[in-house]
C-alpha cells in the first residue's frame, strides 16, 4: 500500500466514524420530540464547528476535501436538528 492509498483509507475510515458520531444524535432528537428535552448547547456548538470545517474543506486549494466535508455536513444537519428539538 502506497502513501496515497493509506491516506485515502484512513481518511475514509475517519469520515465513516464521523458520520456515525453525528448519527448518534438521532435517539436524542426522538427523545426531545417526545418531551424529554436536553441541553441545546453541545449540539449547537458541534454544528457551528462542523460548519467551519465544511467551509475549510470547500475552499481548500488546489481541490476540495470531500472526505472532510461529508461527515461535517452530517454534523451540521444533525447538530442543528438536535438543537432545534431541544428548545
C-alpha angles and dihedrals in degrees: 000000000000126000095262093051090048092052092048091049094048092043092050092048090050091049092051092049090047091054091049090051091057095041084061086075090072096085089049091051090053091047090050091050090049090057101262096119121196134194111291101205104081095054091043093054091042088055092049091049091049091049090055090051090050090053090049093049092045094052097039113128139252087017139355118269104231094172088063095037101054100059091042092053085054088051093051093050099045094037092055093044091050091047093049095047093048094060 
